[in-house]
Amino acid sequence: MKTEMNPSNAREYVASLAAGGINHFDSREVQSCLGVSADAAKLALNRLAKQEVIASPARGFYVIVPPEYRSLGCLPADQFIPALMKRVGLTYYAGLLSAAQYHGAAHHRPQEFQVFLGKSRRPIQCGAVRVAFMARKRITEIPVRNFNTPRGTILVSTPEATAIDLVGYQHRAGGLDQVATVLSELAERIDPGKLAAVARLAPVPWAQRLGYLLEHVGSDNKTAPLKAYVRKHARQSAALLPTAPHELSRRDKRWKLYINADVEAEL
C-alpha cells in the first residue's frame, strides 16, 4: 500500500495511512514498508493495538480506530467487512437484521453484524464488535444493493432477499415473532414480483412461511406472485416452525402450511 510518507516506525506508518484516508492494512505491508522482520512488525503492531490506535478483526488484517470509535475498540463492522472480504477473496453480503437496518426496518439494533458467505467462517470478535457469518447457497445469485458507509460501500441483500432469508434463518433473527415484526416494517419496500423471483433461490418451504407471515402482519398486497409460485412448486405441506411438532396443527391450505406456532409481531 503506497503512502506519501517514508515512515520510520509503525506509528508513523499508521498515521500516514489515516492522513490519506486509508483505514485498513495488512501486517505484511508494514513489514515491507519498514524493512523489518515479521516478528518485529507484529510486536510493533501489538503495542499500537494495546494503545487502542489499531485493532485486528482477522489474522494479519488491521483497522485504524479513530477517536470516535475507541469505546468500541474497533471500527464498526460495516466499515471493515468489505475490505476484509476483498482481502480473503470471498463473495459476501450483509443480511438478516443487519440488512433490515439498512432498509429502515430494524425494530431492535442487532447484537451482531450478520454476513452471508458461500461457506462457513468463524465469527469475529473485535473489541465490542461482533460479526456472525452464515453460509448461503447460490450466494452469487442473491440480489444485493450498495449502501454507503463513512468509509466506502457495503453490499446488502435487497428487501426481497432479506425477507426470504429472515424466514429461512429465523433462528438467527430472534425467532418468528421478531421476524414477523421486521417483516411488518420491511413490507412497504418489497416488490411482489421481485419477491417471487428471489424465492426461486431458496427452498420452497421458505416461500410458504414467508407468504403466511406477510399476510399475518397485514401485507396481503405483497403476496400474489409468491402465492402463485407456492401453488405451482410446493409438493407438500410444511410446518411454520420447522423445529416443532405439527401433526395436530391446523393447516393453511393457501400456503400449504401447518400453523404450529403462535406468532405475535410488535406492530
C-alpha positions in Angstrom: 0.0 0.0 0.0 1.5 3.3 -1.1 1.8 6.3 1.2 3.2 9.8 0.6 5.5 9.5 3.6 8.6 7.4 4.4 7.7 6.3 7.9 10.4 5.1 10.3 8.1 3.2 12.6 4.7 1.6 12.8 3.0 4.6 14.4 4.2 6.8 11.7 3.0 4.3 9.1 -0.5 4.2 10.6 -0.6 7.9 10.8 0.3 8.3 7.2 -2.4 5.9 6.1 -5.0 7.7 8.2 -3.9 11.0 6.7 -4.5 9.6 3.3 -8.0 8.4 4.1 -7.0 4.7 4.4 -8.4 2.8 7.3 -7.1 -0.7 7.0 -3.9 -2.5 6.2 -2.1 -5.8 6.2 0.8 -6.7 8.5 2.9 -7.7 5.5 2.6 -4.2 4.2 4.0 -2.8 7.5 6.9 -5.3 7.4 7.7 -4.4 3.8 7.4 -0.6 4.2 9.6 -0.5 7.4 12.0 -3.2 6.2 11.7 -5.2 9.4 11.1 -8.9 10.2 7.6 -10.4 10.6 8.2 -10.7 14.3 9.3 -7.1 14.7 6.3 -5.9 12.7 3.9 -8.0 14.8 5.5 -6.7 18.1 5.1 -3.1 17.0 1.5 -3.6 15.9 0.7 -5.3 19.1 1.9 -2.2 21.0 -0.4 0.0 18.9 -3.3 -2.3 19.5 -2.8 -2.2 23.3 -2.9 1.6 23.0 -6.2 1.3 21.0 -4.8 3.0 18.0 -5.5 0.0 15.8 -7.4 -3.3 16.1 -7.2 -6.7 14.3 -10.5 -8.2 13.3 -8.7 -11.1 11.5 -5.2 -12.5 11.5 -2.8 -10.2 9.7 -5.6 -7.7 9.0 -5.7 -4.4 10.9 -8.0 -1.4 11.1 -7.2 2.1 12.3 -9.5 3.1 15.1 -10.3 6.8 15.2 -11.1 8.5 18.5 -14.9 8.4 18.0 -14.8 4.5 18.0 -12.3 4.0 20.8 -15.1 2.9 23.1 -15.9 0.1 20.6 -12.3 -1.0 20.4 -12.7 -1.4 16.7 -14.3 0.1 13.6 -18.0 -0.8 13.2 -18.3 -4.0 11.2 -19.8 -2.4 8.1 -16.7 -0.2 7.8 -14.2 -3.1 7.5 -16.1 -6.1 6.3 -15.9 -5.1 2.6 -12.2 -4.7 2.8 -11.7 -7.9 4.7 -13.8 -9.9 2.2 -11.9 -8.4 -0.7 -8.6 -9.4 1.1 -9.7 -13.0 1.5 -11.4 -13.2 -1.9 -14.9 -14.1 -0.7 -18.3 -13.1 -2.1 -20.5 -11.7 0.7 -23.5 -9.6 1.6 -24.8 -8.2 4.9 -28.1 -9.9 5.6 -30.9 -10.6 8.1 -31.3 -8.0 10.9 -28.2 -6.1 9.7 -29.7 -5.8 6.2 -33.1 -4.8 7.7 -31.4 -1.9 9.4 -30.2 -0.5 6.0 -33.8 -0.8 4.7 -35.2 1.1 7.7 -36.8 -1.9 9.2 -34.6 -2.6 12.3 -37.0 -2.8 15.2 -34.1 -3.5 17.6 -30.4 -3.0 17.0 -28.9 -6.4 16.3 -26.3 -7.6 18.8 -24.1 -8.8 16.0 -23.4 -7.8 12.4 -24.7 -10.6 10.2 -22.9 -11.6 7.0 -23.6 -14.3 4.4 -20.8 -16.1 2.7 -20.7 -19.0 0.3 -19.1 -21.2 3.0 -18.8 -21.3 6.8 -16.3 -19.0 8.6 -15.5 -18.4 12.2 -17.2 -15.4 13.9 -15.2 -12.2 14.6 -14.9 -10.5 17.9 -13.1 -7.2 17.7 -13.4 -5.1 20.8 -17.2 -4.8 21.3 -17.9 -5.5 17.7 -19.2 -9.0 16.8 -19.6 -10.4 13.3 -21.5 -13.6 12.6 -21.0 -15.5 9.3 -23.6 -17.8 7.8 -23.3 -20.0 4.7 -25.8 -19.3 1.9 -26.2 -21.5 -1.2 -26.2 -19.8 -4.6 -24.8 -16.7 -3.0 -23.6 -15.1 -6.3 -27.2 -15.1 -7.5 -28.7 -13.3 -4.4 -29.7 -9.7 -5.4 -27.9 -7.1 -3.4 -27.6 -3.3 -3.2 -24.7 -1.0 -2.5 -25.0 1.2 0.6 -22.6 4.0 1.6 -20.8 3.9 4.9 -18.4 6.5 6.3 -15.5 4.5 4.8 -16.8 3.2 1.5 -19.7 1.0 0.5 -21.1 -2.3 1.6 -23.2 -5.0 -0.2 -26.6 -5.6 1.4 -29.3 -8.0 0.4 -32.3 -6.4 -1.2 -35.6 -6.1 0.8 -36.9 -9.1 -1.0 -33.8 -11.2 -0.4 -33.7 -10.0 3.2 -37.3 -11.2 3.7 -36.7 -14.7 2.4 -33.5 -15.0 4.4 -35.2 -13.8 7.6 -37.7 -16.7 7.3 -35.1 -19.3 6.3 -32.7 -18.3 9.1 -35.4 -17.3 11.7 -33.4 -18.9 14.5 -30.6 -16.4 13.7 -33.0 -13.5 13.6 -34.6 -13.8 17.0 -37.4 -16.2 16.2 -40.7 -16.0 14.4 -42.1 -13.1 16.5 -39.0 -11.0 15.7 -39.1 -12.0 12.0 -42.8 -11.0 11.8 -42.0 -7.7 13.4 -39.3 -6.9 11.0 -41.4 -8.0 8.0 -44.2 -5.6 9.1 -41.7 -2.8 8.7 -39.9 -4.2 5.6 -43.0 -5.0 3.6 -43.5 -1.4 2.2 -40.2 -1.7 0.4 -40.9 -5.2 -1.0 -41.7 -5.5 -4.7 -44.1 -8.5 -5.1 -42.7 -9.6 -8.4 -39.1 -9.5 -7.2 -40.1 -11.4 -4.1 -41.4 -14.3 -6.1 -38.2 -14.2 -8.2 -35.9 -14.4 -5.3 -37.9 -17.2 -3.7 -36.6 -19.4 -6.5 -33.2 -19.1 -4.9 -34.3 -20.8 -1.7 -36.2 -23.9 -0.6 -39.9 -23.8 -1.3 -40.9 -24.0 2.4 -39.3 -20.6 2.9 -41.7 -19.1 0.5 -44.6 -20.9 2.1 -43.7 -19.5 5.5 -42.9 -16.0 4.2 -46.2 -15.7 2.4 -48.1 -16.7 5.5 -46.2 -14.2 7.7 -46.6 -11.3 5.3 -50.4 -11.9 5.4 -50.3 -12.3 9.1 -48.8 -8.8 9.5 -51.3 -7.3 7.1 -49.3 -7.2 3.9 -51.6 -9.2 1.7 -50.9 -6.9 -1.2 -47.3 -8.2 -1.4 -48.1 -11.9 -1.7 -50.0 -12.6 -5.0 -47.0 -13.6 -7.2 -45.4 -15.5 -4.3 -48.7 -17.4 -3.7 -48.7 -18.4 -7.4 -45.2 -19.7 -7.1 -46.1 -21.7 -4.0 -49.2 -23.1 -5.7 -47.0 -24.3 -8.6 -44.0 -25.6 -6.7 -45.0 -26.7 -3.2 -45.3 -30.5 -3.4 -46.2 -31.0 0.2 -47.3 -29.1 3.3 -44.5 -27.6 5.5 -44.5 -26.5 9.1 -44.5 -22.8 10.0 -41.9 -23.6 12.8 -39.8 -26.4 11.4 -38.3 -27.4 14.8 -41.7 -28.0 16.5 -44.3 -30.8 16.1 -47.0 -30.1 13.7 -49.2 -33.3 13.4 -52.1 -31.8 15.3 -51.8 -28.3 14.0 -54.3 -26.6 11.8 -53.4 -26.4 8.1 -53.5 -23.2 6.0 -54.5 -24.5 2.5 -53.4 -21.3 0.7 -49.8 -21.7 1.7 -49.8 -25.5 2.3 -48.6 -24.8 5.8 -49.1 -26.3 9.2 -49.6 -23.5 11.7 -47.8 -25.0 14.6 -46.8 -21.8 16.4 -48.5 -18.6 17.5 -46.8 -15.5 16.1 -47.1 -12.1 17.7 -45.5 -9.2 15.9 -44.8 -5.9 17.6 -46.8 -3.7 15.2 
